Amino acid sequence: MTDQAWELLSNRLVAVAGVLYFLALISHLAEWAALRRLPAEEVVTTGRTAMFGRLGLILTGMAVVAHLGALVGRGMAADPNRVPWGNMYEFTLSGTFVIAAAYLLLRGRLGLEWMAPIVVTLVVSLLMVDVIWLHEPVAPLTEALFSPWLVIHVVSAILATGAFTLAGICSALYLLKDRARPRQTGYLARVPEPAVLDRVAYRLHSFGFPIWTFAVLITGPIWAHQAWSSYWNWDPKEVWAFITWVVYAAYLHARSTAGWKGRNAAIVALVALATLWFNFIGINFFSSTSQHSYAGGAVQVEPRG
């Protein structure tokens, strides 16, 4: 296949994934609309409600497969072939894939079935923004980015971002559910109790934090030294990544030493998530000095010295 054919295939698979995610969202909304008519204490495992839930899960799985194919096609479309992290469009495509895939992988283990409508809505929304406003033609990476550390650093950062995003959903729902008690109706009535949400959020944060530490404090500086001959450059991305690390460290430290749980912990977790997504999106659009900018095409990073 030619590079143009790979790029066309990638674009079409993104469209397919978007349609499948949307259909999955419709299925999950139908599932929760049916559950809304029943007492909150009842657990429905058969009939039309269960059918909608299974259909939504199957469609989400199919969307994730198409999503992965789009990423592979994007990388194959470049000459030479490369990882699909050359600009903001590709990074967002990768981030949304990790969020959806992480949900599927952790769904059974952590009992995240209730999270389906939120996760799918988030992924669909980000994909729409990605395709409409962030899409860029495939372009080669600069020479400085052809490094094994690119793969190690970005993979770890994306994995941590996926875990932190799912954890942030739990923290936000904790605040909503805790505030609404005892007047809970509709979807919120089906969400686990605040203590369960708090525990799941903590487990996800505990999983994501060591990976983020590896990305920010180990692989990032090593790659920076290789590319720019300096471990720390006071780049806005570096500074905000460290700020995010500090806030998440404060969250986990407070949980383990001061016994912070519930509302205070959820607020700190959401502040940390805000710094994470500002670093991901805001720096790219509001900083003109960042050497990590993914906005407006292929990454432009020039090695020093």
C-alpha positions as CSV (number, residue, x, y, z in Angstrom):
1,M,0.0,0.0,0.0
2,T,1.1,3.6,-0.7
3,D,1.5,6.2,2.0
4,Q,-1.6,7.9,0.7
5,A,-3.6,4.7,0.9
6,W,-2.6,4.2,4.5
7,E,-3.6,7.7,5.4
8,L,-6.9,7.3,3.7
9,L,-7.5,4.0,5.5
10,S,-6.6,5.7,8.8
11,N,-9.1,8.5,8.2
12,R,-11.8,6.0,7.3
13,L,-11.2,3.9,10.3
14,V,-11.4,7.0,12.5
15,A,-14.8,7.7,11.0
16,V,-15.9,4.0,11.6
17,A,-14.7,4.2,15.2
18,G,-16.6,7.4,15.7
19,V,-19.8,5.9,14.3
20,L,-19.4,2.7,16.5
21,Y,-18.7,4.8,19.6
22,F,-21.8,6.8,18.9
23,L,-24.0,3.7,18.4
24,A,-22.5,2.3,21.6
25,L,-23.5,5.5,23.4
26,I,-27.1,5.2,22.1
27,S,-27.2,1.6,23.4
28,H,-26.0,2.5,26.8
29,L,-28.4,5.5,27.0
30,A,-31.2,3.1,26.1
31,E,-30.0,0.7,28.8
32,W,-30.0,3.4,31.5
33,A,-33.3,4.8,30.3
34,A,-34.9,1.4,30.9
35,L,-33.2,1.1,34.3
36,R,-34.5,4.5,35.3
37,R,-38.1,3.1,35.5
38,L,-37.0,0.5,38.1
39,P,-36.3,0.8,41.8
40,A,-32.6,1.5,42.4
41,E,-32.2,-1.6,44.5
42,E,-33.1,-3.9,41.7
43,V,-30.3,-5.4,39.5
44,V,-31.5,-6.3,36.0
45,T,-29.5,-9.0,34.2
46,T,-31.9,-10.3,31.6
47,G,-34.4,-8.9,29.1
48,R,-34.2,-5.8,26.9
49,T,-32.1,-3.8,29.4
50,A,-29.3,-6.4,29.5
51,M,-29.5,-6.7,25.7
52,F,-28.8,-2.9,25.4
53,G,-25.9,-3.2,27.8
54,R,-24.3,-6.1,25.9
55,L,-24.8,-4.4,22.6
56,G,-23.1,-1.3,23.9
57,L,-20.2,-3.3,25.2
58,I,-19.8,-5.1,21.8
59,L,-20.0,-1.9,19.8
60,T,-17.4,-0.3,22.1
61,G,-15.1,-3.2,21.6
62,M,-15.5,-3.0,17.8
63,A,-14.8,0.8,18.0
64,V,-11.6,0.2,19.9
65,V,-10.4,-2.3,17.3
66,A,-11.2,0.2,14.5
67,H,-9.5,3.0,16.6
68,L,-6.3,0.9,16.9
69,G,-6.4,0.3,13.2
70,A,-6.6,4.0,12.6
71,L,-3.5,4.5,14.7
72,V,-1.5,1.8,12.9
73,G,-2.6,3.2,9.5
74,R,-1.5,6.7,10.6
75,G,2.0,5.5,11.5
76,M,2.3,3.4,8.3
77,A,1.3,6.5,6.2
78,A,4.5,8.3,7.2
79,D,7.7,8.0,5.2
80,P,9.6,6.6,7.0
81,N,7.1,4.7,9.1
82,R,6.8,6.1,12.6
83,V,4.8,6.0,15.8
84,P,1.6,8.0,15.5
85,W,2.5,10.9,17.8
86,G,3.7,13.6,15.5
87,N,1.1,16.3,16.2
88,M,-1.8,17.2,18.4
89,Y,-4.3,15.2,16.2
90,E,-2.3,12.0,16.5
91,F,-1.7,12.4,20.2
92,T,-5.4,13.0,20.9
93,L,-6.3,10.0,18.7
94,S,-3.9,7.9,20.9
95,G,-5.2,9.3,24.2
96,T,-8.8,8.6,23.4
97,F,-7.9,5.1,22.4
98,V,-6.1,4.4,25.7
99,I,-9.1,5.8,27.7
100,A,-11.6,3.5,25.9
101,A,-9.2,0.5,26.0
102,A,-8.5,1.0,29.7
103,Y,-12.2,1.1,30.4
104,L,-12.7,-2.2,28.6
105,L,-9.8,-3.9,30.3
106,L,-10.8,-2.7,33.8
107,R,-14.5,-2.9,33.4
108,G,-14.9,-6.4,34.9
109,R,-12.1,-6.2,37.4
110,L,-13.2,-2.9,39.0
111,G,-16.9,-3.2,38.2
112,L,-17.0,-0.1,35.9
113,E,-20.1,-1.0,33.9
114,W,-21.8,2.1,35.2
115,M,-19.1,4.3,33.7
116,A,-19.9,3.3,30.1
117,P,-22.1,6.3,29.1
118,I,-19.6,8.8,30.4
119,V,-16.5,7.1,28.9
120,V,-18.1,6.7,25.5
121,T,-19.4,10.3,25.6
122,L,-16.0,11.6,26.4
123,V,-14.3,9.6,23.7
124,V,-16.9,10.6,21.0
125,S,-16.6,14.3,22.0
126,L,-12.8,14.3,21.9
127,L,-12.8,12.5,18.6
128,M,-15.1,15.0,17.1
129,V,-12.9,17.9,18.2
130,D,-9.9,16.0,17.0
131,V,-11.2,15.4,13.5
132,I,-12.9,18.8,13.0
133,W,-10.3,21.2,14.5
134,L,-7.0,19.3,15.0
135,H,-6.6,17.1,11.9
136,E,-3.3,17.5,10.2
137,P,-1.9,15.7,7.1
138,V,0.7,13.0,7.9
139,A,4.2,14.5,8.1
140,P,7.6,13.1,9.1
141,L,9.1,13.7,12.5
142,T,12.1,15.8,13.0
143,E,15.4,14.1,13.4
144,A,15.5,14.8,17.2
145,L,12.3,12.8,17.7
146,F,13.6,9.6,16.1
147,S,14.6,8.1,19.5
148,P,13.5,5.0,21.5
149,W,12.8,7.4,24.3
150,L,9.9,8.9,22.3
151,V,8.1,5.6,22.4
152,I,8.9,4.9,26.1
153,H,8.1,8.4,27.3
154,V,4.9,8.9,25.3
155,V,3.5,5.4,26.0
156,S,3.9,5.9,29.7
157,A,2.5,9.4,29.6
158,I,-0.6,8.3,27.7
159,L,-1.2,5.2,29.9
160,A,-1.1,7.4,33.0
161,T,-3.4,10.0,31.4
162,G,-5.9,7.2,30.7
163,A,-5.8,6.0,34.3
164,F,-6.0,9.5,35.7
165,T,-9.0,10.4,33.5
166,L,-11.0,7.3,34.6
167,A,-10.1,8.1,38.2
168,G,-11.2,11.7,37.7
169,I,-14.6,10.5,36.5
170,C,-14.9,8.5,39.7
171,S,-14.0,11.5,41.8
172,A,-16.4,13.8,40.0
173,L,-19.2,11.3,40.4
174,Y,-18.3,11.0,44.1
175,L,-18.9,14.7,44.6
176,L,-22.2,14.6,42.7
177,K,-23.5,11.5,44.4
178,D,-22.5,12.6,47.9
179,R,-24.2,16.0,47.4
180,A,-27.4,14.5,46.0
181,R,-28.0,12.1,48.8
182,P,-30.7,11.0,49.6
183,R,-32.4,12.5,46.5
184,Q,-30.9,10.3,43.8
185,T,-32.7,9.6,40.6
186,G,-31.9,8.3,37.1
187,Y,-28.4,7.5,36.2
188,L,-26.9,8.8,39.5
189,A,-29.0,6.3,41.4
190,R,-27.3,3.4,39.6
191,V,-23.8,4.7,40.3
192,P,-22.0,2.8,43.2
193,E,-22.0,4.3,46.7
194,P,-19.6,7.1,47.4
195,A,-17.3,4.8,49.4
196,V,-17.0,2.5,46.4
197,L,-16.3,5.4,44.1
198,D,-13.6,6.8,46.5
199,R,-11.9,3.4,46.6
200,V,-11.9,2.8,42.8
201,A,-10.6,6.3,42.3
202,Y,-7.8,5.7,44.7
203,R,-6.9,2.4,43.0
204,L,-6.8,4.0,39.6
205,H,-4.7,6.9,40.9
206,S,-2.3,4.5,42.6
207,F,-1.9,2.7,39.3
208,G,-1.4,5.8,37.2
209,F,1.0,7.7,39.5
210,P,4.1,5.4,39.2
211,I,3.7,5.4,35.4
212,W,3.4,9.2,35.4
213,T,6.5,9.4,37.6
214,F,8.4,7.2,35.2
215,A,7.3,9.4,32.3
216,V,7.9,12.8,33.9
217,L,10.9,12.2,36.2
218,I,12.8,9.5,34.4
219,T,12.2,9.1,30.7
220,G,11.4,12.7,30.0
221,P,14.7,14.1,31.4
222,I,16.7,11.4,29.7
223,W,15.1,12.1,26.3
224,A,15.5,15.8,26.8
225,H,19.2,15.4,27.5
226,Q,19.5,13.3,24.4
227,A,17.7,15.8,22.2
228,W,18.7,19.1,23.8
229,S,21.8,18.3,25.9
230,S,20.0,19.3,29.1
231,Y,17.9,17.3,31.5
232,W,15.7,20.3,32.4
233,N,14.9,23.3,30.2
234,W,12.1,25.1,32.1
235,D,9.8,24.3,29.1
236,P,6.2,25.0,29.9
237,K,5.3,21.4,29.3
238,E,8.0,20.2,31.6
239,V,6.9,22.6,34.3
240,W,3.2,21.7,34.1
241,A,4.0,18.0,34.0
242,F,5.9,18.4,37.2
243,I,3.1,20.5,38.8
244,T,0.7,17.7,37.9
245,W,3.1,15.2,39.5
246,V,3.2,17.3,42.7
247,V,-0.6,17.5,43.0
248,Y,-1.1,13.8,42.4
249,A,1.7,13.1,44.9
250,A,-0.1,15.3,47.4
251,Y,-3.3,13.4,46.8
252,L,-1.7,10.0,47.4
253,H,0.3,11.3,50.4
254,A,-2.8,12.8,52.0
255,R,-4.7,9.5,51.5
256,S,-2.0,7.4,53.1
257,T,-0.8,9.6,55.9
258,A,-3.5,12.1,56.9
259,G,-6.4,9.7,56.2
260,W,-7.9,12.0,53.6
261,K,-10.9,10.3,52.0
262,G,-14.1,11.4,50.3
263,R,-14.8,15.0,49.4
264,N,-11.4,16.5,50.1
265,A,-9.6,13.8,48.3
266,A,-12.0,14.1,45.3
267,I,-11.4,17.8,45.1
268,V,-7.6,17.4,45.1
269,A,-7.9,14.7,42.4
270,L,-9.9,16.9,40.2
271,V,-7.5,19.8,40.6
272,A,-4.7,17.4,39.5
273,L,-6.8,16.2,36.5
274,A,-7.3,19.9,35.5
275,T,-3.5,20.5,35.6
276,L,-3.0,17.3,33.5
277,W,-5.4,18.3,30.8
278,F,-4.3,21.9,30.8
279,N,-0.8,20.6,30.1
280,F,-2.1,18.4,27.4
281,I,-4.3,21.0,25.6
282,G,-3.7,24.4,27.0
283,I,0.1,24.6,26.7
284,N,-0.2,23.7,23.0
285,F,-2.5,26.6,22.2
286,F,-1.4,29.3,24.8
287,S,2.4,28.9,24.8
288,S,4.6,30.1,22.0
289,T,7.8,29.0,23.6
290,S,7.2,25.3,24.3
291,Q,9.5,22.9,22.5
292,H,6.8,20.2,23.0
293,S,4.1,22.0,21.0
294,Y,1.8,19.6,19.1
295,A,-0.5,22.3,17.7
296,G,-0.3,23.2,14.0
297,G,1.4,20.2,12.4
298,A,4.4,18.0,13.0
299,V,6.4,18.6,16.1
300,Q,9.1,21.2,15.6
301,V,11.9,20.4,18.0
302,E,15.4,21.4,17.3
303,P,18.3,19.8,19.2
304,R,20.7,22.2,20.9
305,G,24.3,22.5,20.5
